Amino acid sequence: MFAVRDLFLGVELVLDPETREPAPLHADYLVERLKSRKILLSTEGPGHNVLKFKPPMVFNHSDAQHLLVELQQVLRESPMQQNLKA
């Protein structure tokens, strides 16, 4: 078993991969839904569309598996499939 310390991971959410238009409403939705599932992260960046895992934390293989399962489930929710422009 291994653990990673002081991990920084950022994931940018965009509405269109060509224009790279930020998707801040999607990012906010993801953050709130994952928070309700006991996974804490935040948004950053000029477009407030970058999901950021902030150190310090210990993150092992089991934690990574849990994160991926929860993230996959939230990404499949209908609000994530829609263009959330106000």
N, CA, C and O atoms as a GROMACS GRO file, in nm:
protein
  344
    1MET      N    1   0.084  -0.118   0.000
    1MET     CA    2   0.000   0.000   0.000
    1MET      C    3   0.088   0.124   0.000
    1MET      O    4   0.196   0.126   0.061
    2PHE      N    5   0.042   0.227  -0.068
    2PHE     CA    6   0.117   0.352  -0.073
    2PHE      C    7   0.020   0.467  -0.052
    2PHE      O    8  -0.101   0.451  -0.066
    3ALA      N    9   0.074   0.581  -0.017
    3ALA     CA   10  -0.007   0.702   0.000
    3ALA      C   11   0.068   0.818  -0.062
    3ALA      O   12   0.191   0.824  -0.057
    4VAL      N   13  -0.006   0.910  -0.118
    4VAL     CA   14   0.052   1.030  -0.178
    4VAL      C   15   0.026   1.145  -0.081
    4VAL      O   16  -0.085   1.159  -0.030
    5ARG      N   17   0.126   1.226  -0.057
    5ARG     CA   18   0.110   1.343   0.028
    5ARG      C   19   0.127   1.469  -0.056
    5ARG      O   20   0.200   1.470  -0.156
    6ASP      N   21   0.060   1.575  -0.014
    6ASP     CA   22   0.069   1.704  -0.082
    6ASP      C   23   0.034   1.693  -0.230
    6ASP      O   24   0.107   1.741  -0.317
    7LEU      N   25  -0.076   1.630  -0.256
    7LEU     CA   26  -0.124   1.612  -0.393
    7LEU      C   27  -0.194   1.738  -0.442
    7LEU      O   28  -0.274   1.796  -0.369
    8PHE      N   29  -0.164   1.778  -0.563
    8PHE     CA   30  -0.240   1.884  -0.629
    8PHE      C   31  -0.296   1.824  -0.756
    8PHE      O   32  -0.221   1.772  -0.839
    9LEU      N   33  -0.425   1.832  -0.772
    9LEU     CA   34  -0.488   1.784  -0.892
    9LEU      C   35  -0.593   1.885  -0.934
    9LEU      O   36  -0.679   1.921  -0.854
   10GLY      N   37  -0.586   1.931  -1.056
   10GLY     CA   38  -0.684   2.025  -1.109
   10GLY      C   39  -0.746   1.969  -1.235
   10GLY      O   40  -0.677   1.912  -1.319
   11VAL      N   41  -0.878   1.984  -1.248
   11VAL     CA   42  -0.951   1.938  -1.365
   11VAL      C   43  -1.032   2.055  -1.418
   11VAL      O   44  -1.118   2.108  -1.347
   12GLU      N   45  -1.006   2.096  -1.541
   12GLU     CA   46  -1.077   2.209  -1.600
   12GLU      C   47  -1.203   2.160  -1.672
   12GLU      O   48  -1.196   2.069  -1.755
   13LEU      N   49  -1.318   2.220  -1.639
   13LEU     CA   50  -1.443   2.188  -1.706
   13LEU      C   51  -1.475   2.296  -1.808
   13LEU      O   52  -1.477   2.415  -1.775
   14VAL      N   53  -1.499   2.254  -1.932
   14VAL     CA   54  -1.531   2.348  -2.039
   14VAL      C   55  -1.658   2.301  -2.109
   14VAL      O   56  -1.691   2.182  -2.110
   15LEU      N   57  -1.730   2.397  -2.168
   15LEU     CA   58  -1.852   2.366  -2.242
   15LEU      C   59  -1.820   2.314  -2.382
   15LEU      O   60  -1.895   2.233  -2.437
   16ASP      N   61  -1.710   2.361  -2.438
   16ASP     CA   62  -1.672   2.323  -2.574
   16ASP      C   63  -1.520   2.307  -2.577
   16ASP      O   64  -1.448   2.401  -2.545
   17PRO      N   65  -1.472   2.189  -2.615
   17PRO     CA   66  -1.326   2.168  -2.614
   17PRO      C   67  -1.251   2.257  -2.714
   17PRO      O   68  -1.132   2.284  -2.695
   18GLU      N   69  -1.318   2.302  -2.818
   18GLU     CA   70  -1.250   2.387  -2.916
   18GLU      C   71  -1.237   2.531  -2.867
   18GLU      O   72  -1.130   2.591  -2.877
   19THR      N   73  -1.346   2.588  -2.816
   19THR     CA   74  -1.343   2.726  -2.768
   19THR      C   75  -1.292   2.737  -2.625
   19THR      O   76  -1.251   2.844  -2.581
   20ARG      N   77  -1.295   2.625  -2.554
   20ARG     CA   78  -1.255   2.619  -2.412
   20ARG      C   79  -1.336   2.714  -2.326
   20ARG      O   80  -1.286   2.768  -2.227
   21GLU      N   81  -1.462   2.735  -2.364
   21GLU     CA   82  -1.551   2.819  -2.283
   21GLU      C   83  -1.568   2.756  -2.146
   21GLU      O   84  -1.606   2.639  -2.136
   22PRO      N   85  -1.541   2.831  -2.039
   22PRO     CA   86  -1.552   2.775  -1.904
   22PRO      C   87  -1.694   2.726  -1.872
   22PRO      O   88  -1.792   2.778  -1.925
   23ALA      N   89  -1.700   2.626  -1.784
   23ALA     CA   90  -1.828   2.571  -1.739
   23ALA      C   91  -1.839   2.585  -1.587
   23ALA      O   92  -1.840   2.484  -1.516
   24PRO      N   93  -1.847   2.710  -1.535
   24PRO     CA   94  -1.848   2.729  -1.390
   24PRO      C   95  -1.971   2.673  -1.321
   24PRO      O   96  -1.962   2.627  -1.207
   25LEU      N   97  -2.086   2.675  -1.387
   25LEU     CA   98  -2.207   2.619  -1.323
   25LEU      C   99  -2.196   2.468  -1.308
   25LEU      O  100  -2.242   2.412  -1.209
   26HIS      N  101  -2.138   2.404  -1.405
   26HIS     CA  102  -2.115   2.259  -1.396
   26HIS      C  103  -2.015   2.230  -1.282
   26HIS      O  104  -2.034   2.137  -1.204
   27ALA      N  105  -1.910   2.311  -1.275
   27ALA     CA  106  -1.810   2.292  -1.170
   27ALA      C  107  -1.872   2.310  -1.032
   27ALA      O  108  -1.846   2.231  -0.941
   28ASP      N  109  -1.953   2.415  -1.015
   28ASP     CA  110  -2.019   2.437  -0.886
   28ASP      C  111  -2.111   2.321  -0.851
   28ASP      O  112  -2.115   2.278  -0.736
   29TYR      N  113  -2.185   2.271  -0.950
   29TYR     CA  114  -2.275   2.158  -0.927
   29TYR      C  115  -2.196   2.036  -0.880
   29TYR      O  116  -2.234   1.970  -0.784
   30LEU      N  117  -2.086   2.007  -0.950
   30LEU     CA  118  -2.002   1.894  -0.912
   30LEU      C  119  -1.949   1.907  -0.770
   30LEU      O  120  -1.954   1.812  -0.692
   31VAL      N  121  -1.899   2.026  -0.736
   31VAL     CA  122  -1.845   2.049  -0.602
   31VAL      C  123  -1.951   2.024  -0.495
   31VAL      O  124  -1.925   1.958  -0.395
   32GLU      N  125  -2.070   2.077  -0.517
   32GLU     CA  126  -2.177   2.061  -0.417
   32GLU      C  127  -2.225   1.916  -0.407
   32GLU      O  128  -2.247   1.867  -0.296
   33ARG      N  129  -2.241   1.849  -0.519
   33ARG     CA  130  -2.286   1.709  -0.517
   33ARG      C  131  -2.181   1.620  -0.453
   33ARG      O  132  -2.214   1.530  -0.375
   34LEU      N  133  -2.054   1.642  -0.486
   34LEU     CA  134  -1.950   1.560  -0.424
   34LEU      C  135  -1.937   1.591  -0.275
   34LEU      O  136  -1.908   1.501  -0.196
   35LYS      N  137  -1.959   1.716  -0.236
   35LYS     CA  138  -1.957   1.751  -0.094
   35LYS      C  139  -2.064   1.671  -0.019
   35LYS      O  140  -2.041   1.623   0.092
   36SER      N  141  -2.182   1.657  -0.081
   36SER     CA  142  -2.289   1.579  -0.017
   36SER      C  143  -2.252   1.431  -0.007
   36SER      O  144  -2.315   1.357   0.069
   37ARG      N  145  -2.151   1.389  -0.083
   37ARG     CA  146  -2.103   1.251  -0.080
   37ARG      C  147  -1.972   1.240  -0.002
   37ARG      O  148  -1.901   1.140  -0.013
   38LYS      N  149  -1.942   1.343   0.076
   38LYS     CA  150  -1.825   1.345   0.165
   38LYS      C  151  -1.691   1.355   0.092
   38LYS      O  152  -1.589   1.308   0.141
   39ILE      N  153  -1.692   1.417  -0.027
   39ILE     CA  154  -1.569   1.443  -0.102
   39ILE      C  155  -1.556   1.594  -0.116
   39ILE      O  156  -1.642   1.659  -0.175
   40LEU      N  157  -1.448   1.649  -0.061
   40LEU     CA  158  -1.431   1.794  -0.060
   40LEU      C  159  -1.330   1.839  -0.164
   40LEU      O  160  -1.218   1.788  -0.170
   41LEU      N  161  -1.372   1.933  -0.245
   41LEU     CA  162  -1.286   2.002  -0.339
   41LEU      C  163  -1.342   2.141  -0.361
   41LEU      O  164  -1.448   2.174  -0.307
   42SER      N  165  -1.274   2.220  -0.440
   42SER     CA  166  -1.319   2.357  -0.463
   42SER      C  167  -1.300   2.392  -0.609
   42SER      O  168  -1.246   2.313  -0.687
   43THR      N  169  -1.346   2.512  -0.646
   43THR     CA  170  -1.323   2.560  -0.781
   43THR      C  171  -1.224   2.676  -0.775
   43THR      O  172  -1.218   2.750  -0.677
   44GLU      N  173  -1.148   2.688  -0.881
   44GLU     CA  174  -1.048   2.795  -0.891
   44GLU      C  175  -1.039   2.839  -1.036
   44GLU      O  176  -1.113   2.790  -1.122
   45GLY      N  177  -0.950   2.930  -1.061
   45GLY     CA  178  -0.923   2.976  -1.196
   45GLY      C  179  -1.005   3.098  -1.232
   45GLY      O  180  -1.105   3.127  -1.166
   46PRO      N  181  -0.964   3.169  -1.336
   46PRO     CA  182  -1.034   3.290  -1.376
   46PRO      C  183  -1.178   3.265  -1.417
   46PRO      O  184  -1.263   3.353  -1.405
   47GLY      N  185  -1.207   3.143  -1.468
   47GLY     CA  186  -1.344   3.109  -1.506
   47GLY      C  187  -1.418   3.032  -1.399
   47GLY      O  188  -1.531   2.989  -1.421
   48HIS      N  189  -1.356   3.015  -1.283
   48HIS     CA  190  -1.415   2.937  -1.172
   48HIS      C  191  -1.464   2.802  -1.221
   48HIS      O  192  -1.570   2.755  -1.180
   49ASN      N  193  -1.387   2.739  -1.310
   49ASN     CA  194  -1.427   2.613  -1.370
   49ASN      C  195  -1.324   2.502  -1.352
   49ASN      O  196  -1.333   2.398  -1.416
   50VAL      N  197  -1.225   2.526  -1.266
   50VAL     CA  198  -1.123   2.425  -1.241
   50VAL      C  199  -1.152   2.361  -1.106
   50VAL      O  200  -1.153   2.429  -1.003
   51LEU      N  201  -1.174   2.230  -1.108
   51LEU     CA  202  -1.191   2.156  -0.983
   51LEU      C  203  -1.053   2.136  -0.924
   51LEU      O  204  -0.961   2.094  -0.994
   52LYS      N  205  -1.039   2.166  -0.796
   52LYS     CA  206  -0.907   2.158  -0.735
   52LYS      C  207  -0.913   2.079  -0.606
   52LYS      O  208  -0.993   2.108  -0.517
   53PHE      N  209  -0.828   1.979  -0.597
   53PHE     CA  210  -0.806   1.904  -0.474
   53PHE      C  211  -0.687   1.970  -0.408
   53PHE      O  212  -0.580   1.981  -0.468
   54LYS      N  213  -0.703   2.013  -0.285
   54LYS     CA  214  -0.597   2.090  -0.220
   54LYS      C  215  -0.525   2.008  -0.114
   54LYS      O  216  -0.588   1.935  -0.038
   55PRO      N  217  -0.392   2.022  -0.109
   55PRO     CA  218  -0.317   1.959  -0.002
   55PRO      C  219  -0.336   2.036   0.128
   55PRO      O  220  -0.387   2.148   0.122
   56PRO      N  221  -0.300   1.987   0.242
   56PRO     CA  222  -0.242   1.854   0.260
   56PRO      C  223  -0.352   1.748   0.272
   56PRO      O  224  -0.458   1.772   0.328
   57MET      N  225  -0.323   1.633   0.219
   57MET     CA  226  -0.413   1.520   0.231
   57MET      C  227  -0.334   1.393   0.207
   57MET      O  228  -0.229   1.395   0.142
   58VAL      N  229  -0.384   1.286   0.260
   58VAL     CA  230  -0.330   1.154   0.229
   58VAL      C  231  -0.431   1.089   0.137
   58VAL      O  232  -0.550   1.087   0.167
   59PHE      N  233  -0.387   1.037   0.026
   59PHE     CA  234  -0.475   0.989  -0.080
   59PHE      C  235  -0.420   0.855  -0.126
   59PHE      O  236  -0.316   0.850  -0.192
   60ASN      N  237  -0.488   0.746  -0.092
   60ASN     CA  238  -0.438   0.615  -0.130
   60ASN      C  239  -0.521   0.556  -0.244
   60ASN      O  240  -0.613   0.621  -0.294
   61HIS      N  241  -0.490   0.435  -0.284
   61HIS     CA  242  -0.557   0.370  -0.397
   61HIS      C  243  -0.707   0.355  -0.370
   61HIS      O  244  -0.787   0.377  -0.461
   62SER      N  245  -0.745   0.320  -0.251
   62SER     CA  246  -0.886   0.306  -0.215
   62SER      C  247  -0.958   0.440  -0.227
   62SER      O  248  -1.072   0.446  -0.275
   63ASP      N  249  -0.893   0.547  -0.183
   63ASP     CA  250  -0.952   0.682  -0.195
   63ASP      C  251  -0.971   0.719  -0.342
   63ASP      O  252  -1.073   0.778  -0.379
   64ALA      N  253  -0.874   0.684  -0.426
   64ALA     CA  254  -0.884   0.714  -0.568
   64ALA      C  255  -1.002   0.638  -0.631
   64ALA      O  256  -1.077   0.695  -0.710
   65GLN      N  257  -1.017   0.512  -0.595
   65GLN     CA  258  -1.129   0.433  -0.646
   65GLN      C  259  -1.262   0.493  -0.604
   65GLN      O  260  -1.355   0.505  -0.684
   66HIS      N  261  -1.272   0.533  -0.477
   66HIS     CA  262  -1.395   0.593  -0.425
   66HIS      C  263  -1.426   0.724  -0.499
   66HIS      O  264  -1.540   0.747  -0.539
   67LEU      N  265  -1.326   0.807  -0.516
   67LEU     CA  266  -1.343   0.933  -0.589
   67LEU      C  267  -1.394   0.909  -0.730
   67LEU      O  268  -1.488   0.975  -0.775
   68LEU      N  269  -1.333   0.815  -0.801
   68LEU     CA  270  -1.372   0.789  -0.939
   68LEU      C  271  -1.514   0.737  -0.951
   68LEU      O  272  -1.586   0.774  -1.043
   69VAL      N  273  -1.555   0.652  -0.859
   69VAL     CA  274  -1.693   0.599  -0.860
   69VAL      C  275  -1.792   0.713  -0.836
   69VAL      O  276  -1.890   0.727  -0.910
   70GLU      N  277  -1.767   0.794  -0.735
   70GLU     CA  278  -1.858   0.904  -0.702
   70GLU      C  279  -1.860   1.008  -0.814
   70GLU      O  280  -1.967   1.058  -0.850
   71LEU      N  281  -1.744   1.042  -0.868
   71LEU     CA  282  -1.736   1.140  -0.976
   71LEU      C  283  -1.812   1.090  -1.099
   71LEU      O  284  -1.884   1.167  -1.162
   72GLN      N  285  -1.797   0.964  -1.132
   72GLN     CA  286  -1.867   0.907  -1.246
   72GLN      C  287  -2.018   0.915  -1.227
   72GLN      O  288  -2.091   0.948  -1.320
   73GLN      N  289  -2.065   0.886  -1.106
   73GLN     CA  290  -2.209   0.892  -1.080
   73GLN      C  291  -2.263   1.034  -1.093
   73GLN      O  292  -2.368   1.055  -1.153
   74VAL      N  293  -2.192   1.131  -1.039
   74VAL     CA  294  -2.238   1.270  -1.047
   74VAL      C  295  -2.232   1.321  -1.190
   74VAL      O  296  -2.322   1.394  -1.234
   75LEU      N  297  -2.129   1.284  -1.264
   75LEU     CA  298  -2.118   1.328  -1.403
   75LEU      C  299  -2.234   1.275  -1.489
   75LEU      O  300  -2.268   1.335  -1.591
   76ARG      N  301  -2.292   1.164  -1.449
   76ARG     CA  302  -2.404   1.106  -1.524
   76ARG      C  303  -2.539   1.168  -1.488
   76ARG      O  304  -2.639   1.141  -1.554
   77GLU      N  305  -2.543   1.251  -1.384
   77GLU     CA  306  -2.669   1.316  -1.346
   77GLU      C  307  -2.714   1.413  -1.454
   77GLU      O  308  -2.630   1.473  -1.522
   78SER      N  309  -2.843   1.429  -1.470
   78SER     CA  310  -2.896   1.509  -1.580
   78SER      C  311  -2.846   1.654  -1.582
   78SER      O  312  -2.820   1.705  -1.691
   79PRO      N  313  -2.831   1.725  -1.469
   79PRO     CA  314  -2.781   1.863  -1.478
   79PRO      C  315  -2.641   1.872  -1.540
   79PRO      O  316  -2.608   1.973  -1.602
   80MET      N  317  -2.561   1.768  -1.525
   80MET     CA  318  -2.427   1.770  -1.584
   80MET      C  319  -2.434   1.748  -1.735
   80MET      O  320  -2.338   1.778  -1.806
   81GLN      N  321  -2.544   1.696  -1.784
   81GLN     CA  322  -2.559   1.670  -1.926
   81GLN      C  323  -2.617   1.789  -2.001
   81GLN      O  324  -2.625   1.788  -2.124
   82GLN      N  325  -2.656   1.892  -1.928
   82GLN     CA  326  -2.721   2.007  -1.987
   82GLN      C  327  -2.626   2.127  -1.991
   82GLN      O  328  -2.530   2.135  -1.915
   83ASN      N  329  -2.656   2.217  -2.080
   83ASN     CA  330  -2.585   2.344  -2.083
   83ASN      C  331  -2.649   2.430  -1.975
   83ASN      O  332  -2.764   2.471  -1.990
   84LEU      N  333  -2.577   2.457  -1.868
   84LEU     CA  334  -2.632   2.525  -1.751
   84LEU      C  335  -2.620   2.677  -1.757
   84LEU      O  336  -2.623   2.742  -1.653
   85LYS      N  337  -2.605   2.735  -1.875
   85LYS     CA  338  -2.593   2.880  -1.885
   85LYS      C  339  -2.715   2.947  -1.825
   85LYS      O  340  -2.828   2.904  -1.845
   86ALA      N  341  -2.689   3.053  -1.752
   86ALA     CA  342  -2.800   3.127  -1.689
   86ALA      C  343  -2.866   3.220  -1.790
   86ALA      O  344  -2.961   3.291  -1.756
   0.00000   0.00000   0.00000
